[in-house]
Amino acid sequence: MEDKKILVAIDGSPHSDRVVAAGIEYAKLLKAKVVLVYCHRRIPAIVGEPSRSDSTAYIIERAEKLITSYTSRFREAAIPVEERLMEEPASPAITEVARIQHCELIIMGSRGLTNLEGLFVGSVTNRVLHTTPCSVLVVK
């Protein structure tokens, strides 16, 4: 029998704290492992060297720092957690990780840091709801 997995999607917004709290609660209830996903912004394709390497290092460093702070909360709660740093766009990345990892549940916020896109009722969340292979818990 395969272990249960929950995907917890964070973006560093204030919603992420509530999403992680819900992820801890559900992981304990379901005795599930957590796949923690953070989609960092795109690495610029048209920037030449050495600026491209500098930009890439900066984006990855910030992403690792952010995801590590949330990973530690799961570890403190004695919940097994795996990290996945993905490049935007977030909705297909979240859906694909959930499919590949055979997650039973995705936990994500209703709105995040996507500014203009967020005006359209959490467009990332909406896309995940319509394309994911599993149930989605939306945290307000």
N, C-alpha and C positions, 0 to 999 in steps of 0.2 A: 504494500500500500504506500502510495506516494504521499509525502508530507504536504499539508495544506499551505498555500501561499497567498499572501495579500500584497497587492501593489499599493504603496503609499506614494502619491505624487505631491511634491512640494515645489514651490517657486520662490521662497524667501520672503513672501509677503506676510503680513500679520495673520492671514488665514492659515499659513503653514503650521503655526503652533497648535491651532485647534485640530488640524488634519492629523498631525503627529499624535496628539493626545487621543484622538479617536482610533488611530492605527494601533496604539498600545493597548487600548481597551479591547478592540476586536481581536487582536492577535492573542491576547490572553484568553478571551472567551473561546476562540476557535482552536487554540493551541497551534497557531500557525506561524510560519516563518514570514518575514517581511522583506519585500524587494522595494527599496527606497529609490525613487526616481527623481532626478533633477535634470531639467532640460536647460542647459546654458545657452546664451545667445550665440548666434551663428558666428563662426570665425570668418572674417572678411576674406573673400576670394580674390579681390582685385588689388589688394595691398601687396607690394613687393617686399623682398627681403631688405634689411633685417626687420623692418616694421611688422611683417607678417608673423615672424617668430616671437617678437615681443608681444604682439596682440594675443597670439595663441597662448603664450605662457601666462599672461595676465588673466585671460578669461578662464583658463583651466584652474589656476591658483585660487581665484575667487570662488569658483564652483566647488572645488574640493574643500575649501574652508567652510562654506555654507553647509554642504551635505554632512560633513564631519560633526558639526554641532548637533544635527538632528539624529545622526547615527548613534551618538553617545547616549541619547535619551532612551533609545530602544535597548541598548546594551545594559544601561543601568536598571532597566525593567526586566533583565534576563530574557530578552526576546532575540532570537537569532535574526540577523539582518544582513542583507547584501546591498551594496550600493551600485547604482547605475547612473553614470553621468552621460547624458545624451545631448545631442545638438538639436536646437529648434528645427522645425516646428514641433511643438509639444504634443499635440493630439495624436498624430500618427506614431510618434515615438512611444507614448504611453500605451497605446493600443497594441503595438507590436511587441513590446516587452511583456505585457500581460498575456498575449497569445503564446509567445515562445516559452515563458516561464510557467504556463498552465495555472495562472492565478485564478482563484475562485472569486476574488473581490478586488475592486479598485476603490481606494478612498482618496478623494481629492476635494479641493475647495470649490465653492461656487463661483468665486471670482478671484483673480490674482493680480499680477503685475502687468498684464497686457494692455493697460491704458485704454486706447481707443477701441480695441477689440472687446474689452470688458464691458463697453457700453451695450453691446449686443448680447446681454444676459449670459455672460461667461462663455464666449464662443469656444474656447478650448474644452471646457466641460461639456458643452452641447455636442461638439464633434465626437468626443470620447463616448458619450452616452449612446450615440447613434452608430458607432463603428466597433465597439468593444465586444469581445466574445464572452464577457462575464458580467456579473452584476456590478453596479457602481453606487457607492455611498457618497453623496454630496454633502459636505460639511459647510454650514453657514457661519 
